[in-house]
Amino acid sequence: MFALYLPVLLAAFVITVLEMTEVVALVLALGADEPTLRHGAAGAVAGCATVALVALATGAALLAFPRAYLLWASAVVLAAFGVFLFRSTLRTYRRLRLAAAAPPGSAPWAPRKVLQFAGGFTVGAVEATEVVVVLLALTAAGYGGSAIVGAVVGGAMLVGVALAVGERVRRIKIAWLKVGATSMLFAFSVFWAGEAAGVAWPGSDLFLVPLFLIGVAIVRGAVAGWLRVAPPRPATG
């Protein structure tokens, strides 16, 4: 039986929680306009599992994997889904303006499910790669067991929290939830595209906060402008 080294265990725990929190947040955003989080969550799990399997099969060779490719792919997918969600946000505000009941939902459009899965997959793969890089470094130093335990405990805790609060988050007033989700998708898309292009964001990941706030201002402003010029006709979905 191996002995646990607490500093390494804590390091693996913290990096797992930090990186995977972004996955949970983006899965919630991807599913903001959907009846279920299943497709985005399945994509995130598949992305994390793929990276984990590659890490187990190739070990340190994963360090040479061009992370920029993942970042570009994720930025494009998130931006595309953000456009879909923004259009849905406009329809929601139109319905609110008309004070009419929302029409019955139609069957989900298949490519939309694919986008949701693809978004979850790339997000999971990007963040899992960052976790794996740290875990490989800790393992190379001789603390593999402690690193794995820390990562598993952090991941399990985060999944539990996500299951506990996910539906509460989805009960937020739908119009504002869509504005926040759209802004989050665009913020991550810009952030990751910048990273892939070699931009050194001030404050590193903390720069996501002002990007998100800028996104909220732009999306809400675009909605307000659209409502001023759009004819007040009933929404169709």
C-alpha positions as CSV (number, residue, x, y, z in Angstrom):
1,M,0.0,0.0,0.0
2,F,1.4,3.4,-1.0
3,A,1.7,6.3,1.5
4,L,-0.2,9.5,0.7
5,Y,1.9,12.7,0.5
6,L,-0.5,15.5,1.7
7,P,1.0,18.4,-0.2
8,V,0.8,16.6,-3.5
9,L,-2.7,15.3,-2.8
10,L,-3.8,18.9,-2.1
11,A,-2.1,20.2,-5.2
12,A,-3.9,17.6,-7.4
13,F,-7.2,18.2,-5.6
14,V,-7.0,22.0,-6.1
15,I,-6.0,21.9,-9.8
16,T,-8.7,19.4,-10.5
17,V,-11.4,21.5,-8.8
18,L,-10.2,24.7,-10.5
19,E,-10.1,23.3,-14.0
20,M,-13.1,21.1,-13.8
21,T,-15.2,24.0,-12.4
22,E,-14.9,25.6,-15.8
23,V,-16.2,22.4,-17.4
24,V,-19.3,22.4,-15.1
25,A,-20.0,26.1,-15.7
26,L,-19.8,25.7,-19.5
27,V,-21.9,22.5,-19.5
28,L,-24.6,24.5,-17.6
29,A,-24.2,27.3,-20.2
30,L,-24.5,25.0,-23.2
31,G,-27.7,23.5,-21.7
32,A,-29.3,26.9,-20.8
33,D,-31.8,26.6,-23.6
34,E,-32.3,22.9,-23.6
35,P,-34.6,20.6,-21.6
36,T,-31.6,18.5,-20.5
37,L,-27.9,18.9,-19.8
38,R,-27.4,15.3,-21.1
39,H,-25.7,16.1,-24.4
40,G,-23.3,18.7,-23.1
41,A,-22.5,16.6,-20.0
42,A,-21.9,13.5,-22.1
43,G,-19.6,15.4,-24.4
44,A,-17.6,16.7,-21.3
45,V,-17.3,13.2,-19.9
46,A,-16.2,11.9,-23.3
47,G,-13.6,14.6,-23.6
48,C,-12.2,14.1,-20.1
49,A,-12.2,10.3,-20.6
50,T,-10.4,10.6,-24.0
51,V,-7.6,12.7,-22.5
52,A,-7.3,10.4,-19.5
53,L,-7.0,7.3,-21.8
54,V,-4.4,9.0,-24.0
55,A,-2.5,9.9,-20.8
56,L,-2.6,6.3,-19.6
57,A,-1.5,5.0,-23.0
58,T,1.2,7.5,-23.8
59,G,2.2,9.0,-20.5
60,A,4.5,12.0,-20.8
61,A,4.0,12.1,-24.6
62,L,0.8,13.9,-23.9
63,L,2.9,17.0,-22.9
64,A,3.9,17.3,-26.6
65,F,0.2,17.4,-27.8
66,P,-0.5,20.8,-29.4
67,R,-3.0,22.3,-26.9
68,A,-3.5,25.3,-29.2
69,Y,-5.5,23.0,-31.6
70,L,-7.9,22.1,-28.8
71,L,-8.2,25.8,-27.8
72,W,-9.0,26.8,-31.4
73,A,-11.6,24.0,-31.8
74,S,-13.3,24.8,-28.5
75,A,-13.3,28.6,-29.3
76,V,-15.1,27.9,-32.6
77,V,-17.6,25.5,-31.2
78,L,-18.5,27.7,-28.2
79,A,-18.9,30.8,-30.5
80,A,-21.2,28.8,-32.8
81,F,-23.3,27.6,-29.9
82,G,-23.3,31.1,-28.5
83,V,-24.9,32.4,-31.7
84,F,-27.6,29.8,-31.5
85,L,-28.2,30.7,-27.8
86,F,-28.2,34.5,-28.6
87,R,-31.0,33.9,-31.2
88,S,-33.0,32.0,-28.6
89,T,-32.4,34.8,-26.1
90,L,-33.9,37.3,-28.6
91,R,-37.0,35.0,-29.0
92,T,-37.4,34.8,-25.2
93,Y,-37.3,38.6,-24.9
94,R,-39.8,38.9,-27.7
95,R,-42.2,36.6,-25.9
96,L,-41.8,38.6,-22.7
97,R,-42.5,41.8,-24.6
98,L,-45.6,40.4,-26.1
99,A,-46.6,39.0,-22.7
100,A,-47.7,35.8,-24.5
101,A,-47.2,32.2,-23.5
102,A,-44.3,30.4,-25.1
103,P,-45.4,28.1,-27.9
104,P,-45.0,24.4,-27.4
105,G,-41.4,23.3,-27.9
106,S,-40.6,21.3,-31.0
107,A,-38.3,18.3,-31.2
108,P,-34.7,19.3,-30.7
109,W,-32.8,19.9,-33.9
110,A,-30.2,17.2,-34.4
111,P,-27.2,19.4,-35.3
112,R,-27.9,21.4,-32.1
113,K,-27.4,18.2,-30.1
114,V,-24.2,17.6,-31.9
115,L,-23.0,21.1,-31.2
116,Q,-23.9,20.7,-27.5
117,F,-22.0,17.4,-27.4
118,A,-19.0,18.9,-29.3
119,G,-18.9,21.9,-27.1
120,G,-18.9,19.7,-24.0
121,F,-16.2,17.4,-25.5
122,T,-13.8,20.2,-26.4
123,V,-14.3,21.9,-23.1
124,G,-13.7,18.7,-21.2
125,A,-10.7,17.8,-23.3
126,V,-9.0,21.3,-22.9
127,E,-9.4,21.3,-19.1
128,A,-8.6,17.7,-18.6
129,T,-5.4,18.2,-20.6
130,E,-4.3,20.9,-18.1
131,V,-5.1,18.6,-15.2
132,V,-3.2,15.7,-16.8
133,V,-0.1,17.9,-17.4
134,V,0.0,18.7,-13.7
135,L,-0.7,15.1,-12.6
136,L,2.1,13.8,-15.0
137,A,4.5,16.2,-13.4
138,L,3.6,15.1,-9.9
139,T,3.8,11.4,-11.0
140,A,7.2,12.0,-12.6
141,A,8.4,13.3,-9.2
142,G,7.4,10.0,-7.6
143,Y,4.0,10.9,-6.1
144,G,1.6,9.3,-8.6
145,G,-0.6,7.6,-6.0
146,S,-1.2,10.9,-4.1
147,A,-1.8,12.8,-7.3
148,I,-4.4,10.3,-8.5
149,V,-6.2,10.3,-5.1
150,G,-6.3,14.1,-5.0
151,A,-7.6,14.3,-8.5
152,V,-10.3,11.6,-8.0
153,V,-11.5,13.2,-4.7
154,G,-11.6,16.7,-6.3
155,G,-13.5,15.4,-9.3
156,A,-16.0,13.4,-7.3
157,M,-16.7,16.4,-5.0
158,L,-17.3,18.7,-8.0
159,V,-19.6,16.2,-9.6
160,G,-21.6,16.0,-6.4
161,V,-21.9,19.8,-6.1
162,A,-22.9,20.1,-9.8
163,L,-25.7,17.5,-9.3
164,A,-26.9,19.4,-6.2
165,V,-27.0,22.9,-7.7
166,G,-27.4,22.3,-11.4
167,E,-31.2,22.4,-11.4
168,R,-31.3,25.3,-9.0
169,V,-29.1,27.3,-11.5
170,R,-31.5,26.3,-14.3
171,R,-34.5,27.7,-12.3
172,I,-33.1,31.3,-12.6
173,K,-35.3,33.6,-14.6
174,I,-34.9,32.2,-18.1
175,A,-34.2,35.5,-19.9
176,W,-31.3,36.4,-17.7
177,L,-30.0,32.9,-17.6
178,K,-29.8,32.9,-21.4
179,V,-28.0,36.3,-21.3
180,G,-25.5,35.0,-18.8
181,A,-25.0,31.7,-20.6
182,T,-24.5,33.5,-24.0
183,S,-22.0,35.9,-22.4
184,M,-20.1,33.1,-20.8
185,L,-19.8,31.1,-24.0
186,F,-18.5,34.2,-25.9
187,A,-16.2,35.0,-23.0
188,F,-14.6,31.6,-23.1
189,S,-14.5,31.6,-26.9
190,V,-12.6,34.9,-27.0
191,F,-10.3,33.8,-24.0
192,W,-9.3,30.5,-25.6
193,A,-8.9,31.9,-29.1
194,G,-6.6,34.5,-27.5
195,E,-4.6,31.8,-25.7
196,A,-4.3,29.8,-28.9
197,A,-3.0,32.9,-30.7
198,G,-0.4,33.5,-28.0
199,V,-2.1,36.4,-26.1
200,A,-0.9,36.8,-22.5
201,W,-4.1,37.8,-20.7
202,P,-3.6,40.1,-17.7
203,G,-4.2,38.0,-14.5
204,S,-4.4,34.8,-16.5
205,D,-7.8,33.0,-15.9
206,L,-9.0,35.9,-13.8
207,F,-9.4,37.9,-17.0
208,L,-12.4,35.8,-17.8
209,V,-14.3,37.9,-15.3
210,P,-14.1,41.2,-17.2
211,L,-14.6,39.4,-20.5
212,F,-17.8,37.9,-19.1
213,L,-19.0,41.3,-17.8
214,I,-18.2,42.9,-21.2
215,G,-20.1,40.0,-22.8
216,V,-23.2,40.7,-20.6
217,A,-23.1,44.4,-21.5
218,I,-22.8,43.6,-25.3
219,V,-25.4,40.9,-25.3
220,R,-27.9,42.9,-23.2
221,G,-27.3,46.0,-25.3
222,A,-27.8,44.0,-28.5
223,V,-31.1,42.6,-27.2
224,A,-32.3,46.1,-26.2
225,G,-31.3,47.5,-29.6
226,W,-33.0,44.6,-31.4
227,L,-36.2,45.1,-29.4
228,R,-36.4,48.7,-30.4
229,V,-36.2,48.0,-34.1
230,A,-37.9,44.6,-34.4
231,P,-41.6,44.4,-35.4
232,P,-43.8,43.1,-32.5
233,R,-44.8,39.9,-34.2
234,P,-45.3,36.6,-32.3
235,A,-42.3,34.3,-31.9
236,T,-42.3,30.9,-33.5
237,G,-40.0,29.1,-31.1
